Amino acid sequence: MADAPQVIRIDPDPLAPYAIAPGWKVGGMLYLSGQAAIDEQGAIVGERDFDAQLAQTMANIARVLEAGGSKMERIVKVTIYLTDMANFPKIVEARKQYFTPPYPADTIVEVRSLALPELMVEIDVIAAVA
């Protein structure tokens, strides 16, 4: 019988006020909710600073992956949501900074807005368990 899906738990959980699980472990895979520039206490990081927001977003991804038993090197797919496609070149550079070949599969889209108006980037992730 297959393992039952398990919620990934982090403490503190900045997504709890929004009734969102940080992610789920299903079989040997992790499915993370979209991560953005929200720190552990729920505060926005880097308002109007894309680089600071991206760094916090990636730190949040690493934190949830670790809680789920994985790591950045095990990411197989990312979906990146940008409020301004002018930041696309920064995403290309970030891929080289945060990932290693073979790079994860990737979808990137521009959206009018994210859940909170100060957010400029959100990334959801699928990763294999380490």
C-alpha distance (Angstrom), angle and dihedral (degrees) to the residues before:
residue distance angle dihedral
M1 . . .
A2 3.81 . .
D3 3.78 120.5 .
A4 3.79 113.8 -94.9
P5 3.82 115.4 -111.2
Q6 3.81 112.2 -93.3
V7 3.78 127.7 -155.8
I8 3.81 115.4 -125.7
R9 3.80 109.6 -124.0
I10 3.80 127.0 -156.1
D11 3.79 128.2 177.3
P12 2.90 120.0 -117.6
D13 3.79 94.0 26.8
P14 3.83 111.7 -161.1
L15 3.82 91.1 -172.1
A16 3.82 95.0 58.1
P17 3.84 94.2 89.2
Y18 3.82 87.8 59.0
A19 3.86 94.1 50.2
I20 3.82 91.2 -116.8
A21 3.81 126.4 137.5
P22 3.82 113.2 -134.4
G23 3.78 87.1 -129.8
W24 3.77 147.3 -53.0
K25 3.79 134.5 -109.7
V26 3.79 110.4 -142.1
G27 3.78 115.8 175.6
G28 3.79 106.5 -45.9
M29 3.79 94.6 -23.2
L30 3.81 136.5 87.6
Y31 3.79 121.9 -147.8
L32 3.80 111.2 -164.6
S33 3.77 126.1 -160.0
G34 3.76 114.6 -121.8
Q35 3.79 109.6 -71.1
A36 3.79 122.3 -149.5
A37 3.81 140.6 167.1
I38 3.80 96.3 -63.1
D39 3.80 116.4 127.0
E40 3.82 126.3 -141.1
Q41 3.82 91.1 -87.2
G42 3.82 92.4 51.6
A43 3.82 97.4 -104.9
I44 3.82 122.5 138.3
V45 3.81 112.6 -109.9
G46 3.81 121.3 -149.2
E47 3.76 103.9 6.3
R48 3.84 105.9 -157.3
D49 3.85 89.6 1.4
F50 3.80 110.3 106.8
D51 3.81 94.7 -174.5
A52 3.82 92.8 53.2
Q53 3.80 90.8 46.1
L54 3.79 92.5 50.2
A55 3.82 92.0 48.7
Q56 3.82 91.4 51.2
T57 3.79 91.4 45.8
M58 3.80 91.3 53.1
A59 3.83 91.4 46.4
N60 3.80 88.7 52.7
I61 3.80 91.1 50.3
A62 3.81 90.8 51.5
R63 3.82 90.7 48.5
V64 3.81 94.4 51.9
L65 3.81 92.2 43.4
E66 3.80 90.5 53.1
A67 3.81 91.3 48.9
G68 3.81 88.0 52.4
G69 3.81 94.5 48.7
S70 3.78 99.7 -100.8
K71 3.80 141.5 92.5
M72 3.80 141.7 -143.7
E73 3.82 92.9 -88.6
R74 3.82 89.6 62.3
I75 3.81 95.8 58.7
V76 3.80 110.4 121.0
K77 3.84 101.0 173.7
V78 3.79 137.4 22.0
T79 3.77 131.0 -176.4
I80 3.80 112.7 -159.6
Y81 3.79 122.8 -161.6
L82 3.82 117.2 -163.0
T83 3.78 128.1 -175.6
D84 3.81 88.8 -153.9
M85 3.81 122.6 32.2
A86 3.82 87.7 -156.5
N87 3.83 83.6 84.7
F88 3.81 91.4 62.2
P89 3.85 93.6 101.9
K90 3.83 88.3 56.0
I91 3.79 89.2 53.2
V92 3.81 90.7 53.2
E93 3.82 89.8 52.6
A94 3.80 91.1 45.0
R95 3.80 90.5 55.2
K96 3.80 88.3 59.1
Q97 3.82 91.4 46.3
Y98 3.81 100.1 45.9
F99 3.82 102.7 28.5
T100 3.79 135.7 46.6
P101 3.79 130.5 -149.4
P102 2.88 127.5 -48.0
Y103 3.79 84.4 52.3
P104 3.81 120.2 -148.9
A105 3.77 120.9 -96.9
D106 3.79 106.8 -95.0
T107 3.77 141.9 -159.2
I108 3.79 119.7 -174.7
V109 3.78 125.7 -172.5
E110 3.76 137.4 172.4
V111 3.80 114.9 -127.3
R112 3.78 130.8 -171.0
S113 3.80 92.2 -124.4
L114 3.78 143.9 -19.4
A115 3.82 130.1 -130.5
L116 3.81 92.9 -75.7
P117 3.81 119.8 35.8
E118 3.83 94.1 -129.7
L119 3.83 93.1 59.1
M120 3.80 118.0 101.8
V121 3.82 101.5 176.1
E122 3.79 137.9 28.2
I123 3.81 126.8 179.4
D124 3.77 130.2 -167.7
V125 3.76 121.0 -164.0
I126 3.78 142.9 -158.7
A127 3.81 114.5 -160.8
A128 3.78 139.0 170.6
V129 3.78 117.0 -117.1
A130 3.82 110.1 -104.8
